[in-house]
Amino acid sequence: MNILENGFTPSEAQIKYLDADYVVVKPGTFVRCAVTGAPIPIEELTYWSVDRQEPYANAEAAFTAYLRDHKG
């Protein structure tokens, strides 16, 4: 199915985050940023945490998550 065809519905993927790579567990078109909740298209996914198994929309969101988990 072409994404430009009528009836195409974006869906949330489930991903296992690895070092420098990831494995799609459940296919979809996007994942949600763990900090902002913003949808991240799979083809634009750049930032994630292996330890926390969560994606981030950008470097700022990744740093916010890091600070959240490394308080004092």
N, C-alpha and C positions, 0 to 999 in steps of 0.2 A: 504494500500500500504506500502510495506517495503521500508525504505529509501535507501536500497542498490540496489533496482531494478532500471533498466534503466528508464530514464524519470523523475526521482525525481528532482525537482527544489526547492532549499531553497527559502523561502519567508519571507518577513518582517511582523512581528506580530504587532498588535496595542494593547496596554495594558493600563489599568487604574491602577495607582500605589496607593496603600493604605499603612497604617501603618503596617509594618511587613508582608505584603502580597500584592498580585496584582491580578487583574482580566483580563483575556484575552478577549478583545473586538473583535478582528479579529485574528483568528488562524494563526500561522506562526511558523517558526523555529528559528527566531532570531529577535532582536531589535538592533538599532544603538545607540552607545554611543553618548550622546549629546555634549561631549567635543571633542572626537577624531574622531568620525564617524565610528569607528571600529564596525563590527558586533559582537553581543554578543549572543551566543546560549541561548535560553530560559532556558535550564537546568543549565546554568552557571550564570544566572542573580542573582547578590547579592546586588548591589548598585543602589539606585534610590532616587529621591526626590519626596515626596508627594506634596509639595508646588509647585514645578516647573513642575511636571509630566514629568520627563525625566530620562532615565537610564544612568548608567555610567559603563565603562568597568572594573574599579578598584577603589581602595580607592583614589589614586592620582588624577584621573579624577573627582571624587566626590568632593575632596577638592578644585581643580581648579575651579569647578563650584560654590562652596560656596564662594570662594574669589572673583570671578567675580561678584557675586550678592551682596556682602557685602563690597564694597569699600566705605571708608570714610563715 
